[in-house]
């Protein structure tokens, strides 16, 4: 089991290892999208970049960045990920809408 802590929302959830971060956020009513992102997101395919999150702690407990993330986030800090492309393999703390 892994724990995902959503820092800004002061929420935590338990999940099985290998769970998709975007889906776990949505399942737990954690809003990862800005207002514009709610209308224009790609539904979790990594094409829009609207599910941008910042990893505060536990980067080592996540799947490696995908090619899609490497292209889309090339000018962003290393701590930024796309929630839809991120699999959780251990405890992690996340900031939404960085």
ZATITI-396558 format. One record per residue (C-alpha): residue in three letters; chain; x, y, z. Coordinates in Angstrom, 2 decimals. Example, Ala and Ser with C-alpha at 12.3 -4.5 7.8 and 13.67 -1.06 7.14 Angstrom:
2
<res: ALA&chain: A&px: 12.30&py: -4.50&pz: 7.80> .
<res: SER&chain: A&px: 13.67&py: -1.06&pz: 7.14> .
end
This chain:
98
<res: UNK&chain: A&px: 0.00&py: 0.00&pz: 0.00> .
<res: UNK&chain: A&px: 1.05&py: 3.57&pz: -0.71> .
<res: UNK&chain: A&px: -0.16&py: 6.89&pz: 0.67> .
<res: UNK&chain: A&px: -0.78&py: 9.90&pz: -1.53> .
<res: UNK&chain: A&px: -0.89&py: 13.19&pz: 0.35> .
<res: UNK&chain: A&px: -2.43&py: 16.17&pz: -1.44> .
<res: UNK&chain: A&px: -0.72&py: 19.03&pz: 0.38> .
<res: UNK&chain: A&px: -2.88&py: 22.03&pz: -0.58> .
<res: UNK&chain: A&px: -6.13&py: 20.13&pz: 0.05> .
<res: UNK&chain: A&px: -4.89&py: 18.55&pz: 3.31> .
<res: UNK&chain: A&px: -6.15&py: 15.15&pz: 2.11> .
<res: UNK&chain: A&px: -4.51&py: 11.74&pz: 2.09> .
<res: UNK&chain: A&px: -5.55&py: 8.52&pz: 0.45> .
<res: UNK&chain: A&px: -4.26&py: 4.97&pz: 0.42> .
<res: UNK&chain: A&px: -3.76&py: 3.14&pz: -2.84> .
<res: UNK&chain: A&px: -2.31&py: -0.01&pz: -4.29> .
<res: UNK&chain: A&px: 1.13&py: 0.34&pz: -5.84> .
<res: UNK&chain: A&px: 1.00&py: 1.09&pz: -9.55> .
<res: UNK&chain: A&px: -2.10&py: 3.31&pz: -9.31> .
<res: UNK&chain: A&px: -2.45&py: 6.27&pz: -11.68> .
<res: UNK&chain: A&px: -2.10&py: 9.57&pz: -9.81> .
<res: UNK&chain: A&px: -4.69&py: 11.43&pz: -11.90> .
<res: UNK&chain: A&px: -7.33&py: 8.76&pz: -11.36> .
<res: UNK&chain: A&px: -6.67&py: 8.61&pz: -7.61> .
<res: UNK&chain: A&px: -7.00&py: 12.40&pz: -7.36> .
<res: UNK&chain: A&px: -10.30&py: 12.38&pz: -9.25> .
<res: UNK&chain: A&px: -11.62&py: 9.43&pz: -7.21> .
<res: UNK&chain: A&px: -10.91&py: 11.41&pz: -4.03> .
<res: UNK&chain: A&px: -12.46&py: 14.69&pz: -5.24> .
<res: UNK&chain: A&px: -9.10&py: 16.43&pz: -5.50> .
<res: UNK&chain: A&px: -9.30&py: 19.08&pz: -8.19> .
<res: UNK&chain: A&px: -6.10&py: 18.90&pz: -10.25> .
<res: UNK&chain: A&px: -7.31&py: 21.18&pz: -13.05> .
<res: UNK&chain: A&px: -7.50&py: 24.96&pz: -13.30> .
<res: UNK&chain: A&px: -10.79&py: 26.36&pz: -14.58> .
<res: UNK&chain: A&px: -9.54&py: 26.34&pz: -18.18> .
<res: UNK&chain: A&px: -8.14&py: 22.83&pz: -17.73> .
<res: UNK&chain: A&px: -11.53&py: 21.52&pz: -16.63> .
<res: UNK&chain: A&px: -12.90&py: 22.43&pz: -20.05> .
<res: UNK&chain: A&px: -9.95&py: 21.51&pz: -22.24> .
<res: UNK&chain: A&px: -8.22&py: 18.48&pz: -20.68> .
<res: UNK&chain: A&px: -7.47&py: 15.46&pz: -22.84> .
<res: UNK&chain: A&px: -8.93&py: 12.92&pz: -20.42> .
<res: UNK&chain: A&px: -5.64&py: 11.47&pz: -19.24> .
<res: UNK&chain: A&px: -3.69&py: 10.80&pz: -22.42> .
<res: UNK&chain: A&px: -0.79&py: 13.18&pz: -21.76> .
<res: UNK&chain: A&px: -1.58&py: 15.38&pz: -24.74> .
<res: UNK&chain: A&px: -2.75&py: 18.61&pz: -23.09> .
<res: UNK&chain: A&px: -0.49&py: 19.07&pz: -20.06> .
<res: UNK&chain: A&px: -3.39&py: 20.39&pz: -17.96> .
<res: UNK&chain: A&px: -2.91&py: 17.92&pz: -15.06> .
<res: UNK&chain: A&px: 0.40&py: 19.47&pz: -14.03> .
<res: UNK&chain: A&px: 1.40&py: 18.70&pz: -10.44> .
<res: UNK&chain: A&px: 4.46&py: 19.28&pz: -8.26> .
<res: UNK&chain: A&px: 5.98&py: 16.43&pz: -6.27> .
<res: UNK&chain: A&px: 6.90&py: 17.74&pz: -2.83> .
<res: UNK&chain: A&px: 8.18&py: 14.46&pz: -1.42> .
<res: UNK&chain: A&px: 8.59&py: 10.90&pz: -2.68> .
<res: UNK&chain: A&px: 9.80&py: 11.43&pz: -6.24> .
<res: UNK&chain: A&px: 11.69&py: 8.12&pz: -5.98> .
<res: UNK&chain: A&px: 8.36&py: 6.35&pz: -5.36> .
<res: UNK&chain: A&px: 6.95&py: 7.25&pz: -8.78> .
<res: UNK&chain: A&px: 7.28&py: 5.74&pz: -12.21> .
<res: UNK&chain: A&px: 9.97&py: 7.27&pz: -14.44> .
<res: UNK&chain: A&px: 8.95&py: 10.22&pz: -16.60> .
<res: UNK&chain: A&px: 7.45&py: 9.15&pz: -19.91> .
<res: UNK&chain: A&px: 8.59&py: 10.48&pz: -23.29> .
<res: UNK&chain: A&px: 5.42&py: 12.58&pz: -23.35> .
<res: UNK&chain: A&px: 6.38&py: 14.19&pz: -20.03> .
<res: UNK&chain: A&px: 9.97&py: 14.76&pz: -21.10> .
<res: UNK&chain: A&px: 8.75&py: 16.67&pz: -24.16> .
<res: UNK&chain: A&px: 5.92&py: 18.58&pz: -22.51> .
<res: UNK&chain: A&px: 7.80&py: 19.48&pz: -19.30> .
<res: UNK&chain: A&px: 11.25&py: 20.23&pz: -20.74> .
<res: UNK&chain: A&px: 11.21&py: 23.85&pz: -19.48> .
<res: UNK&chain: A&px: 9.59&py: 23.04&pz: -16.11> .
<res: UNK&chain: A&px: 11.32&py: 22.14&pz: -12.82> .
<res: UNK&chain: A&px: 12.29&py: 18.48&pz: -12.33> .
<res: UNK&chain: A&px: 9.71&py: 18.20&pz: -9.53> .
<res: UNK&chain: A&px: 6.83&py: 18.73&pz: -11.99> .
<res: UNK&chain: A&px: 4.92&py: 15.77&pz: -13.44> .
<res: UNK&chain: A&px: 1.76&py: 15.12&pz: -15.40> .
<res: UNK&chain: A&px: -0.64&py: 13.33&pz: -13.06> .
<res: UNK&chain: A&px: -2.06&py: 11.25&pz: -15.93> .
<res: UNK&chain: A&px: 1.38&py: 9.83&pz: -16.76> .
<res: UNK&chain: A&px: 2.46&py: 9.15&pz: -13.17> .
<res: UNK&chain: A&px: 2.15&py: 5.80&pz: -11.41> .
<res: UNK&chain: A&px: 2.50&py: 5.67&pz: -7.63> .
<res: UNK&chain: A&px: 4.77&py: 2.96&pz: -6.21> .
<res: UNK&chain: A&px: 5.15&py: 4.28&pz: -2.64> .
<res: UNK&chain: A&px: 4.35&py: 7.22&pz: -0.39> .
<res: UNK&chain: A&px: 4.23&py: 10.61&pz: -2.11> .
<res: UNK&chain: A&px: 3.23&py: 14.21&pz: -1.33> .
<res: UNK&chain: A&px: 1.75&py: 16.27&pz: -4.16> .
<res: UNK&chain: A&px: 0.92&py: 19.94&pz: -4.78> .
<res: UNK&chain: A&px: -1.86&py: 20.45&pz: -7.29> .
<res: UNK&chain: A&px: -1.97&py: 23.36&pz: -9.75> .
<res: UNK&chain: A&px: 1.61&py: 24.58&pz: -9.20> .
end
